[in-house]
């Protein structure tokens, strides 16, 4: 299942080459071919990590730490094989965005080496997610928040969901839950 939006700059997907995705959430074995039906979807995944990394490499050095934050898009496989994402309901005690649904994350601290470190530290502080359980895949394109922070979405995979024992920080989070990733994706008619 591809979870990245199509981008015509990544590659020409009209070729007849059989491509293997970098990230494959399907149950296919590594040696299985990708069918023609999946070619269009899978060709967008090939090279996505390198594309995003190259495009955003300079941003982590340019934007000051005081105005920088990161959120963790933590993906895992649900009981029915679907890809799910962890969300939180922010505490009503917070001065900004109280009670809103959010991804785990927050402002960059001095000790954070990079955006991934920020997202992982915040997820541990907010919901008790150990950084060692998350494999960071890539950073997505940053956006500017309402409070003029540059927010970097960090995509990570939680492959051993059974080892995650949520521990909610009541000062920051009222609830933790997960939803299918599909609800955030748009189907593009071809």
Secondary structure, 3 states (H helix, E strand, C coil): CCCCCCCCCCCCCCCCCCCCCCCCCCCCCCCCCCCHHHHHHHHHHCCHHHHHHHHHCCHHHHCCHHHEEEEEEEEEECCCCCEEEEEEEECCCCCCCCCCEECEEEECCCCCCCHHHHHHHHHHHHHCCCHHHEEEEEECCCEECCCCCEEEEEEEEECCHHHCCCCCCCCCEEEEEEEEHHHHCCCCCC
